[in-house]
């Protein structure tokens, strides 16, 4: 096995995976997997720049991750940065900070590359399962963007569009810098219209309705699964490969959009950093399911991080 480290730095969170990878069997064994909410994309949609406090939160997490990577003795590290740093005017400042701390240059990947990583991570262990039919549609609902990938064993078509839980919250649910609690019908309708327009854009490239299995990734989807199962705490083992019906997703989304901050924060499986953005993320998931007529979504804890780790191990051969 090859011991590798992968970091995925998105709009809302930065995540680390240290794992042993066996390329012959396709096995990936977690040694350390963790997430920190840093909200790197704070205000990027409005200002076009990464905020100083957002950069410092991200660099603090990077310093913690550097110590973990050293402790496990990972042979190689790859750092992938996604939507927020791709959009920012001052992304050079971000690149320099990461290099100083971790010794590698963050790769500011395109949306299509991001989608390729996500598909590999999410589907590698699904191939051959008789209860899940191909083609798969892998949907990675991030903070700033959502990736859509259709494929069988390999990617057939992919598209990244600029709807995510943070971007939709900041664009539609903020009033005077505070998230509406709960949002008005007009705010929800405007957000829904934005999401539908993004789905139209995705369908220009990706045959969404050909999918026979919908696979959902990232924090918005996993949190909806945790709520659906009424988990007493966030439990990756119970969330991974859980299935949520369309009706249950609709019920949860409706509740999230009607709830107050305090009510959402009281959900035991809710990460504090998701309290204000989860309603928007759930609405993105619901809109996708309705668009393609999906009766359920298969939830995966294996995503872009796992895809990056497999690629790192391949490069180390």
Order of alpha helices (4+ residues) and beta strands (2+ residues): beta-beta-beta-alpha-alpha-beta-alpha-alpha-beta-alpha-beta-beta-beta-alpha-beta-beta-alpha-beta-alpha-alpha-beta-alpha-alpha-alpha-beta-alpha
